[in-house]
Each structure stands twice: as C-alpha cells, then as structure tokens.
Amino acid sequence: MGRRHFSPRAWEKKLESCEAVGQSVACRPDSREFAHAERPLLVRDVVYRGVSRHCILKSEARFFGENLEPVTHFLTGACLGRAGFNRKTALATATMTLAAEAPDLDVLGRFRGPVFGFVHHRGFTHSFLGLFLVSAAVVGLMYGVWRLRGRKTRDPSLPPRWGLLFVFAYVAGLSHILLDFTNNYGVRPFWPLWEKWYSWDIVFIVEPLLLIALVLGLVVPSLVFLINEEIGARQKGPKGRWAARVALVAVVLVWLVRDYEHRRALNALEARTYQNADPMRVGAYPTWVNPFQWRGVVETKVFFALAQVDSSTPEVDLGENMEIRYKPEETPVTLAAKNSYLGRVYLDWAKFPITETEPLPDGGFVVHFEDLRFSGTWRRTNGKPLSAGVVLDRNLNLVREFFGQVPQPPD
C-alpha cells in the first residue's frame, strides 16, 4: 500500500465522510474533498489539502471482461438477420439484433449489489436453457411493438411468423454465448445443470477486426443501394444478404487466426523454465490492439510467473516485464475465506486464483481474491480488475463480502 499523509485533524474526522478500511481508505461520494466522484474512491497516496493527490477509482470491475462490449453483439445479430433470415419472416432483423444482446439483461442483478451481480452474471441468461426464456421475452417485446404499430410491417406480403421468430431469436442468443465464449471471462452454457466455466481466451473485450468486418457488412450494402438508386438500377429483394454473410465469415476467419496465434503463445510458454522451475499450467490471454501480444500466466509449484508473449516470433519476455507472484501459505484465515459463499463462487470461476491477507486493527482480516489472468489488463484499476474478497472478524466469522479491490464501508 502507498503512504498516506493526513493532518491530525483529518485523521480525527476520517477525511470527513471517509472511513478507514485496513490499510486503505474508502471515500463515499459525499466527501468534500472528493465531491466530484460518482462512486467510492480508493485513496492510495493522498496529500490532504495539498496540491497533488493520487486517487484511484475503486474497481468494481463493471466493465471489460464481464461483457463483450454490446456493439459487437448488436452488429452480429443484425448481420445474422440480413444474412437471409429476414427473407423468411417480417421483423427478423430487429428481433435477432435485440436477441443477440438480450442475455446481458442479467446485469440488472447489479442493482442488488456488486457481489450479487458477480455471482449471477453469465448464469441462467447465458445458458442453453435460459435462452428459451430470453428468446420468449424478446419475441414478446416485438409482438407488443407490432401491435402498437397497428400490425403493420414494411412488406405487407411478408407477415411476421412468431414461431419462426422465436427460433431466430434463440439462434441470435446462441451467437451471444459464442462471442462471450471467445474472450477470457468465460460462460456457463449448461447452467444450472452443470456450472463449469468454458472460455476460448482468443479475443479481447474489444476486437477492432470484428467490429470493422461487421460494420462493413451492414454499411456497404446501403452505399451500394444509394449508388444503384442514383443510376437507376433495379434492387431485387432485401439488400445486404451477401455482405452480411461475408462479414460473418470474416468473423470466423478472425477467430481461426487468433486461435492459431493463441496456440503458438501457449506452446512458447510451455517450452521453457522460469527461475529453473518447470511450468505446471500455462495460460495466454489477448491484449488490446496487437493480435500477436499475449499476457502469459505460468503456474509452477511455488509461484506464478506473469510474462508477455509475442506469438509472431514466438518469444516469451523474461526481462524486466516478467513478474513473480509467490503462492501464499494456506492458513486458517484463507481457508475460512475460501469456504465463504463468495470465496467458493470466485474460486470456481477463476483459473489462476491467488489470495492476499490483510490484518485489520481490530484483529480481523481482509482476504483479497485475484485471478491472475486479468492482472495488468487495465492500469486504471491498479492492475487488479475483477478482484473480490471477504472481511473476517478475529474469530474468522464472516463480516461481509465485497467485489472490487477494497470492501465498501457499511451504509
């Protein structure tokens, strides 16, 4: 933890509306010094009433990794609709566009708190079984819109076929699960019958090549239509079928190339030793922009090694950028934390979990959980996105659970 510099008066008031939590300070938005913040802050290095202060927004990991950004899902659904499904029934494109993003309705669980949101994220709505309910909800919404519009469609000769729209919505929902499977957060498609997590680990949360392919698949036909209209050429049937198909094929080709590079990165990590220790398990995770750069995680008997991998060489960077994280000793404190509800859920999801125990002044403990496959993904989260933990009292009884880097102070 960084040093903190507070005046005695500031300590007495606990930074006015802030409360000390272990070696950190969690500040609520009504703090006079941090009134601009919209959510709690983690103060690492503060000069109270000074010119400079370093504050890091408390990471509740409500961004990257939990969801593949929604634009890709929407665009995929739209391309699916235009690839030929829209010739079978009215409202197909709109239905599939909405259904391709609908499984992320589970984000509403965050209104019951970040812990509840994490526990239930990518659960029922991201499963093969849950998609039946999600698809029915989307088709029900489209039916309501259709009724409000006076039961009118763009093409009177092509009425909506609701059973077929339900099938199309389910197909679009499957595209959502597939896209989420390609990134390293993972999915539970067989939930609740089988809660195992699956992930392909080949695509970052924002993949520019996918976005470019999908956008072109939707925009190019409109440009061609404008040109044809200008020169008086006849337009046959719904436009954009072949462009949408090409875009979807391009998405699959990107996945195949990324999978090939991913395997090269894994092989490079497995082919060497780390501080004379052989790897027991390795993982390679995509980075932003550069498709050949991967964040490597290597597990040995004693420690984890974090290194950058260039799959175009392939080469593992064992220089200054490599980080060694030693496995902590198992203690009654860590065992109690792991046996908590959040601990069991987190360890079931994490691939390279590591714990950090922080003693509290009252004799209790804060046990932090971190999954090293996300370590260093974003600097703004202090290198520990998607972390969580539990607070225990001196008798190792659970006080509260939290999702983020520090526990939130009690209301």
C-alpha positions in Angstrom: 0.0 0.0 0.0 1.2 3.5 -0.7 2.0 6.0 2.1 -0.8 8.3 3.2 -0.2 11.8 4.5 -3.1 13.2 6.6 -3.2 16.0 9.1 -4.2 15.1 12.6 -7.5 16.9 12.2 -8.1 14.9 9.0 -7.4 11.7 10.9 -9.9 12.7 13.6 -12.6 13.3 11.1 -11.5 10.3 9.0 -11.4 12.6 6.0 -14.9 13.9 6.9 -17.1 11.4 5.1 -14.4 8.7 4.6 -13.9 5.6 6.7 -10.6 3.7 7.2 -10.6 0.1 6.0 -7.5 -1.7 6.9 -4.6 0.0 5.1 -6.8 1.8 2.7 -9.4 4.5 2.9 -12.8 4.1 1.1 -14.3 7.5 0.4 -18.0 8.0 -0.3 -19.1 10.4 -3.0 -20.3 13.0 -0.4 -16.8 13.6 0.8 -15.9 17.3 0.5 -12.5 16.6 -0.9 -13.9 14.1 -3.5 -17.3 15.6 -4.2 -16.7 15.2 -8.0 -16.6 11.4 -7.7 -19.7 9.4 -8.7 -18.7 6.3 -6.9 -16.5 5.3 -3.9 -12.7 6.0 -4.2 -9.7 4.1 -3.1 -7.2 6.6 -1.7 -3.7 5.2 -2.1 -1.5 8.3 -1.8 -3.1 11.5 -0.6 -1.7 14.9 0.5 -4.6 16.2 2.4 -5.4 19.9 1.5 -2.3 19.7 -0.8 -1.8 20.5 -4.4 -1.5 16.9 -5.6 -3.3 13.8 -4.6 -3.4 10.4 -6.2 -6.8 8.7 -6.2 -7.7 5.5 -7.9 -11.3 4.7 -8.7 -12.4 1.7 -6.7 -12.6 -1.2 -9.2 -15.9 -3.0 -9.1 -15.0 -4.5 -12.5 -18.2 -3.5 -14.1 -16.5 -3.1 -17.5 -14.3 -5.1 -19.8 -14.1 -8.9 -19.2 -17.6 -9.3 -17.7 -19.3 -8.4 -21.0 -18.0 -8.4 -24.5 -18.9 -4.8 -25.4 -22.5 -4.7 -26.6 -21.9 -3.2 -30.0 -20.3 -6.4 -31.3 -23.4 -8.4 -30.1 -25.8 -6.0 -31.7 -23.9 -5.9 -35.0 -23.7 -9.7 -35.1 -27.5 -10.0 -34.6 -28.1 -7.5 -37.4 -25.8 -9.4 -39.8 -27.5 -12.7 -38.9 -30.8 -11.1 -39.7 -29.6 -9.8 -43.0 -27.8 -12.9 -44.0 -31.1 -14.4 -45.1 -33.3 -14.8 -42.1 -35.2 -11.6 -43.0 -36.5 -13.3 -46.1 -38.4 -15.8 -44.1 -40.5 -13.6 -41.9 -41.1 -9.9 -41.1 -39.3 -8.4 -38.1 -36.5 -10.9 -38.3 -33.6 -8.4 -38.4 -34.9 -6.4 -35.5 -35.7 -9.5 -33.4 -32.3 -11.0 -34.0 -30.5 -7.7 -33.3 -32.2 -7.4 -29.9 -31.9 -11.1 -29.1 -28.2 -11.1 -29.8 -27.7 -8.7 -26.8 -30.6 -9.8 -24.6 -28.7 -12.3 -22.5 -26.9 -9.4 -20.8 -30.1 -8.5 -19.1 -28.5 -10.2 -16.2 -26.6 -7.0 -15.5 -29.8 -5.9 -13.7 -28.6 -8.1 -10.9 -26.0 -5.3 -10.0 -28.8 -3.3 -8.6 -28.7 -5.7 -5.7 -25.0 -5.0 -5.2 -21.8 -5.9 -7.0 -21.4 -9.2 -5.2 -24.9 -10.4 -6.2 -24.1 -9.2 -9.8 -20.9 -11.1 -10.0 -22.4 -14.3 -8.5 -25.2 -14.4 -11.0 -23.5 -12.9 -14.1 -23.3 -15.1 -17.1 -25.5 -17.6 -15.4 -29.1 -18.5 -16.4 -29.5 -16.0 -19.3 -26.2 -17.2 -20.8 -27.2 -20.8 -20.8 -28.8 -23.0 -23.4 -31.8 -23.5 -21.1 -32.1 -19.8 -20.1 -32.1 -18.8 -23.8 -35.6 -20.2 -24.1 -36.9 -17.6 -21.6 -34.8 -14.8 -23.1 -36.0 -15.5 -26.6 -39.6 -15.6 -25.5 -39.1 -12.2 -23.8 -37.6 -10.7 -27.0 -40.4 -12.1 -29.2 -43.0 -10.9 -26.7 -41.5 -7.4 -26.9 -41.5 -7.5 -30.7 -45.2 -8.6 -30.6 -46.0 -5.6 -28.5 -44.2 -3.2 -30.8 -46.0 -4.8 -33.8 -49.4 -4.3 -32.1 -48.6 -0.7 -31.2 -47.7 0.0 -34.8 -51.1 -1.2 -35.9 -49.9 -4.6 -37.0 -48.0 -3.0 -40.0 -44.8 -4.2 -41.5 -42.5 -2.8 -44.2 -43.5 -5.6 -46.6 -47.3 -6.5 -46.4 -46.6 -9.7 -48.4 -44.3 -10.9 -45.6 -46.2 -11.2 -42.3 -44.5 -12.0 -39.0 -44.3 -15.7 -38.2 -44.0 -15.8 -34.4 -42.9 -19.4 -34.0 -40.1 -18.8 -36.6 -39.1 -15.5 -34.9 -38.7 -17.4 -31.6 -36.3 -19.9 -33.3 -34.4 -17.0 -34.9 -34.2 -15.2 -31.5 -32.7 -18.4 -30.0 -30.1 -18.6 -32.8 -29.1 -15.0 -32.1 -28.9 -15.8 -28.4 -26.5 -18.6 -29.2 -24.3 -16.1 -31.1 -24.1 -14.1 -27.8 -22.9 -17.2 -25.9 -20.4 -18.0 -28.6 -19.0 -14.5 -28.7 -18.7 -14.4 -24.9 -17.0 -17.8 -25.0 -14.2 -16.4 -27.2 -13.0 -14.0 -24.5 -11.3 -15.0 -21.3 -14.1 -14.3 -18.8 -15.9 -17.4 -19.9 -19.5 -18.7 -20.0 -21.6 -21.4 -18.3 -23.7 -22.7 -21.1 -25.0 -25.7 -19.3 -26.1 -23.8 -16.1 -27.8 -24.8 -13.9 -27.4 -28.5 -14.7 -23.6 -28.1 -15.0 -21.9 -25.0 -13.7 -18.5 -25.5 -15.3 -17.0 -22.4 -16.9 -15.7 -22.5 -20.5 -13.6 -19.9 -22.3 -11.6 -19.9 -25.6 -9.3 -17.0 -24.5 -8.7 -15.7 -28.0 -10.4 -12.3 -28.3 -10.1 -9.2 -26.2 -13.2 -7.4 -24.9 -13.0 -5.0 -27.9 -11.7 -6.7 -31.1 -11.3 -4.0 -33.8 -11.2 -6.5 -36.7 -14.6 -8.0 -35.7 -16.1 -4.5 -35.4 -14.7 -3.5 -38.8 -16.0 -6.6 -40.5 -19.5 -6.4 -39.0 -19.8 -2.6 -39.7 -18.8 -3.1 -43.3 -21.2 -5.9 -43.7 -24.0 -3.6 -42.8 -22.8 -0.3 -44.3 -21.5 -1.4 -47.7 -25.0 -2.6 -48.9 -26.5 0.7 -48.0 -23.8 2.5 -50.1 -24.4 0.2 -53.0 -28.1 0.8 -52.7 -27.6 4.5 -52.9 -25.4 4.2 -55.9 -27.9 1.9 -57.7 -30.7 4.3 -56.9 -28.6 7.1 -58.3 -28.0 5.3 -61.6 -31.5 3.9 -61.8 -30.5 0.2 -61.3 -33.2 -2.2 -60.0 -32.9 -3.5 -56.5 -34.1 -7.1 -56.0 -35.3 -8.3 -52.7 -33.9 -7.3 -49.2 -30.5 -5.7 -49.6 -27.3 -6.8 -47.9 -27.6 -10.6 -47.8 -24.2 -11.4 -49.3 -22.4 -8.6 -47.5 -23.7 -9.8 -44.2 -22.7 -13.4 -45.0 -19.2 -12.2 -45.9 -19.0 -10.3 -42.6 -19.9 -13.4 -40.6 -17.4 -15.5 -42.5 -14.8 -12.8 -41.7 -15.6 -13.1 -38.0 -15.0 -16.8 -38.2 -11.7 -16.3 -40.0 -10.5 -13.8 -37.3 -11.3 -16.4 -34.7 -9.3 -19.1 -36.5 -6.3 -16.8 -36.9 -6.5 -15.8 -33.2 -6.8 -19.4 -32.2 -3.6 -20.2 -34.2 -1.7 -17.4 -32.5 -3.1 -18.4 -29.1 -1.8 -21.9 -29.5 1.7 -20.6 -30.5 1.7 -18.4 -27.4 0.8 -21.4 -25.2 3.5 -23.5 -26.8 6.0 -20.8 -26.2 5.1 -20.5 -22.5 5.3 -24.3 -22.0 8.6 -24.7 -23.8 10.8 -23.1 -21.2 11.6 -22.9 -17.5 11.0 -20.0 -15.1 13.7 -19.4 -12.5 14.7 -23.1 -13.1 11.1 -24.2 -12.4 9.1 -26.2 -14.9 5.6 -24.9 -15.7 2.7 -26.9 -14.3 0.0 -24.9 -16.1 0.0 -22.0 -18.6 -2.5 -19.5 -20.0 -2.3 -16.9 -22.7 -4.7 -14.0 -22.8 -5.3 -11.4 -25.5 -4.3 -7.8 -25.3 -5.7 -4.6 -26.8 -4.9 -3.8 -30.5 -1.9 -6.0 -31.1 -3.1 -9.5 -32.1 0.4 -11.0 -31.5 0.8 -9.8 -28.0 -0.5 -12.0 -25.2 -0.4 -11.8 -21.4 1.1 -15.1 -20.2 0.4 -16.7 -16.9 2.6 -19.6 -15.8 1.9 -21.7 -12.7 4.8 -23.5 -11.1 4.9 -25.4 -7.8 5.9 -22.4 -5.8 4.9 -19.3 -7.7 3.1 -17.7 -10.7 5.1 -16.0 -13.4 3.4 -13.2 -15.4 5.1 -12.5 -18.8 4.4 -11.0 -22.2 4.4 -13.3 -25.2 4.9 -12.4 -28.8 3.2 -15.2 -30.8 4.6 -13.9 -34.1 8.1 -15.0 -33.0 7.1 -16.8 -30.7 9.1 -15.3 -27.8 8.5 -15.0 -24.1 9.7 -11.8 -22.4 11.6 -12.9 -19.3 13.2 -9.5 -18.7 12.0 -6.7 -16.5 8.4 -7.1 -17.6 8.1 -10.5 -16.0 6.5 -10.6 -12.6 6.8 -13.3 -10.0 3.8 -13.8 -7.6 4.6 -16.4 -4.9 1.8 -18.6 -3.7 0.7 -17.6 -0.2 0.7 -20.1 2.6 -2.6 -21.7 3.4 -3.8 -20.6 6.8 -7.0 -20.9 8.8 -7.8 -17.4 7.7 -7.5 -18.1 4.0 -9.4 -21.4 4.4 -12.2 -19.5 6.2 -12.3 -17.0 3.3 -12.3 -19.7 0.7 -15.2 -21.5 2.4 -17.4 -18.4 2.3 -20.1 -18.2 -0.4 -18.2 -15.6 -2.4 -15.0 -17.5 -2.0 -16.5 -20.7 -3.4 -18.1 -18.9 -6.3 -14.9 -16.9 -7.1 -12.6 -19.9 -7.0 -15.0 -21.9 -9.1 -14.7 -19.2 -11.8 -11.1 -18.2 -11.5 -8.4 -20.0 -13.5 -5.3 -18.7 -11.7 -6.6 -17.5 -8.3 -4.3 -16.1 -5.7 -5.1 -14.6 -2.2 -3.7 -11.8 -0.2 -4.4 -11.5 3.5 -4.5 -8.1 5.2 -4.8 -7.8 9.0 -7.1 -5.2 10.4 -6.5 -3.1 13.6 -9.4 -4.8 15.4 -7.9 -8.2 15.0 -9.9 -9.2 11.9 -8.7 -9.8 8.4 -9.5 -8.9 4.8 -8.7 -11.7 2.4 -8.5 -10.5 -1.2 -9.1 -12.8 -4.2 -7.5 -12.1 -7.5 -7.5 -14.0 -10.8 -4.1 -13.5 -12.5 -5.5 -14.0 -16.0 -6.7 -10.4 -15.7 -3.7 -9.0 -13.9 -2.5 -5.8 -15.6 -5.2 -5.6 -18.1 -6.1 -2.0 -17.3 -3.8 0.4 -15.5 -6.7 2.4 -14.1 -7.7 -0.5 -11.9 -4.2 -0.7 -10.3 -3.6 -4.0 -12.1 -6.3 -5.9 -10.2 -9.5 -5.9 -12.1 -12.3 -8.4 -11.3 -10.9 -8.9 -7.8 -13.0 -9.7 -4.8 -12.7 -10.6 -1.1 -14.2 -11.1 2.3 -13.9 -9.4 5.7 -13.5 -11.7 8.7 -13.6 -10.9 12.4 -11.0 -12.1 14.9 -12.9 -15.4 15.3 -12.8 -15.9 11.5 -16.5 -15.3 11.2 -17.7 -13.6 8.0 -18.4 -9.9 8.4 -19.1 -9.0 4.8 -18.2 -9.8 1.2 -17.2 -7.4 -1.5 -16.4 -7.2 -5.2 -13.6 -4.8 -6.1 -10.3 -4.1 -4.6 -11.5 -2.9 -1.2 -14.5 -3.6 0.9 -17.1 -0.9 0.9 -17.8 0.8 4.2 -21.1 -0.1 5.9 -24.0 2.2 5.0 
